[in-house]
Amino acid sequence: MRYSRQNKILDIINTHEVETQERLVSLLRKSGYKVTQATISRDIKELQLVKTLSPSGKYKYTVGVSVDQPVSDRFIKIFKETIQSVSSSGNIIVVKTLSGCASAAAEAIDSLNFPNVIGSLAGDNTIFLVANDPSNVPALMNKFNEMIK
């Protein structure tokens, strides 16, 4: 439930200007999540959300991005705990996740900057990854399988 909720938080902050934790709680409740401000506070910390100035001149929650910051163990944990299977065909890798977790897992994959992955697309429980060449797929598959063990 936590990963589904955190995935929904990422979706909400990408589609709404969320200025306060109270507003985030309200939007989550409207989406069917039973949450408290304390839970949201922990989620904000785990997701490394920060407030940035929006085009409208208000501060809103966004995903913190820093190229100097090492990859969070959180992303590896999200990947490991939500992935159900990994398969491939040609230069496409298909990653199956728990329902509602594909976006969070795709964000983890993108944040890990895997070499030879040129793009990703996430649905509800499926991620499509495109490798730059079919010959690089076995190494990527091995890495993903090592991570989920």
Secondary structure, DSSP 8 states (H G I E B T S, - for coil): -HHHHHHHHHHHHHHS---SHHHHHHHHHHTT----HHHHHHHHHHTTEEEEE-TTS-EEEEE---TTS---HHHHHHHHHHEEEEEEETTEEEEEESTT-HHHHHHHHHHTT-TTEEEEEE-SSEEEEEESSGGGHHHHHHHHHHHH-
